[in-house]
Amino acid sequence: MGQRSKYRKFTEAYRELAVRRMQESDDISRLCREMGISRQLLYQWRDKWERGQAKLDPAQATERQLRQQVVQLKQSLAEKTLQVDFFKGALQKIEALRQSSTGSGETASTQKCGK
């Protein structure tokens, strides 16, 4: 009986697909589980792919780097927007609590005059 190889062979198209999905993904671990590969292997494929791209056309490599920066900046902007929304909501709650309180929060030192 033939023994099955411990290592799987992946096509070049599959590797390129994995690297492209990696560039768009924000959860690399989940991507690796979906594709059935290790993080280390995915990063090896990415490094090899980037070296190959840089050799082919330096202008394309620069464009790819700029696109990656745009993706990172968009992610950063999204995180900052979420933080701003959180703080706006917290501020609104604090202002609502201040308006609903009947006094300064301290007890009076003397009793009120009147009946």
N, C-alpha and C positions, 0 to 999 in steps of 0.2 A: 504494500500500500504506500502511496506517495504521502509524504509529510507536507502539511500545509505550512507555507512560509509565515514566519512571525510578523513580517513586515508587509504592509499593503502598498501597492503601487497606485499613485494618483496621477491622473492625466494632467498635462500642462494647463488645459482649460479649467479643470477643477481647482488647481492651485491659484490661477489668476482670479477665478470667481471668489475664492476664499479671501484673497488679498483685497479685492475690491470691496467685498462686504465688510472686511475689517476696517477699511478706511471710513466707512459710513456708520459703523456700529459704535455704540457707546458702552456696550457690555461685551467685552472680548471673551470672557469665560463662557457666557451663554452661547455665543457664536461657535466657540470650539465644541461645546457639547452638542449643538445642533449638527455640526458638520462631522463629528466623530473624530476629531483630531486634538492633539495637545497644543497648549499655548506656545510651547517652545517651537514646535514644528511650524505653526502659523507664523511666528516671528521670523523663523529661518526663511520661509517662503517669501515673506515681505522683503527681507533684506536682499535676497537673491533677485527678486523682481525689480527692486529699486536700482540695484547695480546694473541690471540689464537695461532698464529704461534710461539711465544716465548715459550709458555708452551709445545708445541709439541716437538720441537727439537731446543735446543740452537744453534747448528751448522748451521741449516738452517736459523735461525734468523740472525746470524752473516753474513752468505752468502748473505742474502737479503739486509742487511745494506750495505755490500760492493758493491753489484750491484747498489744500490741507489746512493752511492758515485760516482761510475763510471759514471752513467748517469749525475749526477750533474757536474762532471769534464768535461765530453764531451760537455755539454751545455756551460760551462764556456770557454772551448777552442774554441768553435764555435764563441762565442761572441768576444773573443780576436782576432780571425782570421779576423772577419769582421772589427774590429777596425783597425787592421794593414792594411788591404786592403784599407780602407777609407783613412788613413793617407798616404799611398803610392801614391794613386791617387791624393790627394791634393798636395803632394810634387812634383809630376810630372807636375801638372798644374802650380805651382809656378815657377819651373825651366823653363818651356816652356815660361812663360810670361817674365822672366828675359832675356832669349835668344832672344826673338823677339823684345825687346825694343832696340832702337837705341843709347841710351846713358845712362848716370847715372840717368836721370830723372830730372836733374837740368838744368836751363837755363844758357847759357854761359854769363860770365860777360863782355866779349868783343866780337866784331864781328870777324869772320874768315878773315884771310888775303887772298888776291887774288881777281881776277876779278869776 
